[in-house]
Amino acid sequence: MSKPTPTTPVTPSSAEHQTTRFDLSPRDRPGSGGIEAAIERNRAFAAAGGHQNAVVFPSLRLFVITCLDPRLDPAHFLGLKLSDAVVVRNVGGRVSPEVINDVAFIAQIAENVLPDGPLLEVAVIHHTQCGAGALADATFRRAYAQRIGADESELRDHAVLDPVATVTSDVLRLRSAPAIPARVTVSGHVYDVVTGLVQTILPAGIPSPGVEQPRPSLADSTP
């Protein structure tokens, strides 16, 4: 997703009342390129044996859910190598029913390999300056809903203006999903596109039934 530029700064306290417009600045506009340039890099990757010794099950027992924004490549900001983790990316890095199904699929495979103990950790990572904030803009949201045949009111809930709030919501949604076994832990994090740092908002764990989860803030999180 392209880098969003809000018309005014968006803060957690004003996010719910903020109508945000996103534009591409001249330096953000894509140049020439395409798959041909990437395939040239693939040739170098294969020639160097970069694909060798890759394994099917993630060596870090890590499943990352994050945004498809090109600034958020986990191979770079988390230093992941081939086979380190399963990575799912979508608009905003949101925990949708499809994402829950993906986690359940990997968990079922892991259960066949690991009969006891923890299976894997799912790390949900949202980020600042997220382009999914465009879904808070009524004009953009209406046009996008018409384009994909979706319910406009549901799309509003996918907007990411306050990443602490949205990552908290998504972690709790995943933790409470019946398809996700208790041997899977879930954590929530926010990546700052300005500093390049990831902050933990909710450490890995499973909430106790009936216990209300606190509303974290970036001030309460750990780097």
N, C-alpha and C positions, 0 to 999 in steps of 0.2 A: 504494500500500500504506500502511496506517496506521502511525504511528510506534510502533516496538517498544519496550517497557520491560523489559529483562532483570531477573530476580529478583536477580541479583548482577552486578557489572561483568564484562564479557567482555574479556579481553586476549588477544593472539595466543598467549601461552604457555599459557593455560588453555583456549583455545577448543575443542580437540579433546576435552576432558573435561567440557565445560560443557553441562548440560541447561538450555535457556533457555525461559522462558514469556513470551509476549507478550500484553499487555493494552492496551486503549484507556483512557487517562485521560479524565476528563470533558471536558477542553478539546479532546481529539482526536476526540471523537465527532462524526460529521457532522451538520450541521443540514439545514434544508430547502434546496431548490434543484433542480438537475437540468439537463437539456438546454435548457429554456426560458430560463434565465438566460444560458447560453452563447450561444444563438442571438441574444439581444438584443445581446450584444457583437459577434456576427458582423455584424449590420446596421450597426453603427458602423464596423467594420473595412472593409466593402465601400464604405460611403458615403465613407470617407476615401481610398479607392483603395489600400488596403493590399495588394491582390492584384496590382496592376499591376507590370509589369516582372519578374515571377517567371519563372525559367528552370527547365528540367528537370534539367540537370546541376549538381551542387552547386558554387557559386562558390568555396568554400574547398577543393574537392577533399577533403572530409572526410566520413567515415561514422562516426557515433557509435553505440556499443552501450552502453546503460545500463539502470538499473532502472526499473520502472514506478511506483515510489514517487512520490507527487505532490510531494515535496520536491526531486525531481531532474529538473526540467524544464530541458533544455539551453538552451532559448531564454532562460532567466533566468540560470542559473549559468555559462553559457558566453557569454552575450550574443549568441546566434545570431539572425540575421534570416531572413526567408523566402528560401528557395533557397540559404542558406549551406551546408547539410549535409543528408545523409541521416541519419535518426535511427530506430533500432530499439530498442524498450524491451520488456523482459519481466521476469519475476520474478528479481530479483538481477542483471540485466544479464549473464546467463550466455551463453557461446558454445555454443549447441546446434547440432545438424545443420541445423535450419531457418535459423538465423542464418548459418551458413556458406554455405548456398545463396543467401541474400539478398545476401551480400557478393559471391559469384561472379556473380550476375546483374548487379549494378551494375558489376562489373569488366568483364564482357563488353560491356556498353553503352559503357563508357568506352574500351575498345579500338577501337571503331568510330569514336570521335571523336578519340582521341589515339593516333596510330600509333607514337609514340616517347616515351621518357622515363617518369617516374612517372605512375601512374594516379590514385591517391588514397591517403590515409592512413586507416586504421581505428583509432579511439580507443576502447578498451574501458575503461569507467569503472564501478568498483564504489564502494560507499560505506559509511561507518560506520553503526552502528545499523540494519543492514539487516533488514527483516522476513523475508527468506529464511532467516534464522537459525532461524526456527520449524521448519524442516525437520530440525533437529538434535534436536528433541523427539520421542521415539518415539511418544507418544500422538497428537500432531498429525499426524505423518508417516503413521502407519497409517491414520488417518481420511481424510486427504487422498488417499492412494494408493487407498483403496477408492472414494472419490468419483469419481476420474478414471480408474480402471482401470489404474493404473500400477504398476510394480515398486517396492516400498517401498525396497529396497536401493539402487536407482538414484537415488531422490529424496534420500537422505542426502548424496550427492555434490553436490547442488545447493545445500546450505546455505551461507550466507555468514556466517561468524563472524569470520574473519580476512580482511578484504578484500584485503590485500597478497598473501596466499597464493592466494586465488581468482582475482584479476585476473592474477597471474603465470601460473597454470595455464591460464587462458582465452586469454591472448596466445600462449602456446606452442602451444596446440591450433590456433588459427587460423593461425599462421605455418606450421605443419606440414601443413595441410590441402591435399591434392593439387589441389582445385578452385580454390585461390587463387593467381593468377599472381605471379611474383616482382616485378612492377612495382607491387604493392600492399604498402605498409608497414603495420605494426601496432604500436601503442603501448598501454601500460597505465597507468592512473591510478586514484587513490583520492580521492573527494570526501568531505570532512569536513562532516557536516551541522551541527556546532556552530560551526565557524569560517567555513564557506562557501567554503573554499579547496580547490582541486584540486592534488594532488601527483602528479608523474610518477614512476611506479615503474619502468617499462621504456620507454626512449625508442624512437621509431619505428625499425624495422629488421627485417631478416630474419636469423635465426641461422645460423651456419655449420653444415653437416651434421656430426654427430658431436661437436660442441662442447657440453659441458654448460653450461646456463645457470645463473648464480648465483642464489641465493635473496635477492631484495632485501628491504629493510625500509623503514619510513617514515623512519628516521633517514638512510638512504642516498639518499632520493629528493630530487628538486628541486622547489621550489614552482612 
